[in-house]
Structure formats: C-alpha cells, structure tokens
C-alpha cells in the first residue's frame, strides 16, 4: 500500500457539532511514494460508509509535532482503520507543496521526522491543487483537523496561533482530542476487530499470500463471506455457503491487501489476506 502524509496538530480550541456552513469538497490525492504511493478519492471513501479524518500540518510546525509525538491518531487508526473495525480513514496532509520526502523525514528547519510512528497515508498537496484545497478546508494555518462523516457533515478542531509551544489547554488536551476522536460519526462496525481475531483458530484461510485461489476452512458452518479492499468496498462475496469449507477464485483481484469477512454459525471473523501476482 502507499500512504498519504497527514499529521496531528496542536490544539487549543475545539468546535463540537456538525458545522452546517461547511460541506466537504471532493479531492483525489496520491500519497508519498515512500508512504503508500496509493491514490485516494475522498467521496469514494465516504460513500463506502467510513468517516474520514484530515490532519493538516507543515514540516516545520513545532506545535503540530508536539501532538504528533503523542501518536493519538496512530492509535486511533489502528483501532478504526483497515486493520481495525474499518469505520474510519486517517490522512496526514502536508500543506507545503515545495517540500519532498527528505524534508518530511528531517531536512526541515526543526529536523522533525514526520514519518515516525505513522502507518496511515501521508500526502503533500500538489501545487496545482494547493490554493483550492487550503481554501476549501481553511487550512492556511496549521495544525488543523477535520472530521468528515459519511453523510458529509463536518467538524473541525484547530489551534489558536501564538500559543506557547507544548502548552496544553483544557479543550486542547490529548484527552480532549481522544474524546473527540471517539465518535466516528456513529458508524457501526460491520466486522469484529482484526486484531482481536489474529490468534483465532476457528477459521483459517490458505494459502496466504495467495494468487488465484483461496480456501476457507471452519470448525463451524460457514454462512457467507465477503472480500473487502482497503477502501472498505466489497469486491467478492458469496451468500448461502452452508459448508465447512469454501473455495474463492481471486484471479480477478489486483495485488494488494484485502480483508476476508467470514460469517459462520459461531459469529463473524475477519482475516487479512495478501494477494500477489
């Protein structure tokens, strides 16, 4: 996978509740090659039923980095991103269009390495789209974070400029950010956490990595299965299996990471699957 760079931000003010005067502008952006290199479309992700968090930063922003080092967004991404319950997506967005990966990883005024502790996509806004995106998301100053719900309602968190580096107000505390993150727009997970199931022997998929054929074996009767891509889209599915074994033809899938959601008489499990070509 390829990633888009988004960073966490120094926050001293929180605005709660959907802001009716703001509606998201769609965009298609490509992550830094050293991050994920993948291309992402905002509305595709929202339409798949996931909440989206945009973390705007600048490579030489000290307040941004102070929040980044708490790894709050990384923890959130692990819980709710593709390796979690698949209810949200996080992007770290660099607003300095003249920077490159070298600047992002330390060759900046304060020698900050923004790639440390980040598994979600990191993106640098391309020059051609910079004015549009920064204006649409009021991101001329950083840090600033937007939460966009699948119904395209938005909430914003941002800092008061001039705040002392490292200073934390009541509203802008790490705990305040974590509480704000907790509500993923009311999106109900359609699967159990992959992490919680990583050691489960109830259901197995093989081979993994796979090429054209994947097998499923279960100690309980399989009802149905779905294969889900990184955008949360169902790319293959089968209902009314009613067997203890199933065979899936994956020849139509591109190489990459997918998730196999299997419903059996014992509940729902999710397994990570790598497709190679």
C-alpha positions, 0 to 999 in steps of 0.5 A: 500500500502507499500512504498519504502524509497527514499529521496531528496538530496542536490544539487549543480550541475545539468546535463540537457539532456538525458545522452546517456552513461547511460541506466537504469538497471532493479531492483525489490525492496520491500519497508519498511514494515512500508512504503508500504511493496509493491514490485516494478519492475522498467521496469514494471513501465516504460513500463506502460508509467510513468517516474520514479524518484530515490532519493538516500540518507543515514540516516545520510546525513545532506545535503540530509535532508536539501532538504528533509525538503523542501518536493519538491518531496512530492509535486511533487508526489502528483501532478504526482503520483497515486493520481495525473495525474499518469505520474510519480513514486517517490522512496526514496532509502536508500543506507545503507543496515545495517540500519532498520526502527528505524534508518530511523525514528531517531536512526541515528547519526543526529536523522533525521526522514526520514519518515516525510512528505513522502507518496511515497515508501521508500526502503533500498537496500538489501545487496545482491543487494547493490554493483550492484545497487550503481554501476549501478546508481553511487550512492556511494555518496549521495544525488543523483537523477535520472530521468528515462523516459519511453523510458529509457533515463536518467538524473541525478542531484547530489551534489558536496561533501564538500559543506557547509551544507544548502548552496544553489547554483544557479543550486542547488536551490529548484527552480532549482530542481522544474524546473527540476522536471517539465518535466516528460519526456513529458508524457501526462496525460491520466486522469484529476487530482484526486484531482481536481475531489474529490468534483465532483458530476457528477459521483459517484461510490458505494459502496466504499470500495467495494468487488465484485461489483461496480456501476457507476452512471452519470448525463451524458452518460457514454462512457467507463471506465477503472480500473487502479492499482497503477502501472498505468496498466489497469486491467478492462475496458469496451468500448461502455457503452452508459448508465447512469449507469454501473455495474463492477464485481471486484471479480477478483481484489486483495485488494488494491487501484485502480483508476476508469477512467470514460469517459462520454459525459461531459469529463473524471473523475477519482475516487479512489476506495478501494477494500477489501476482 
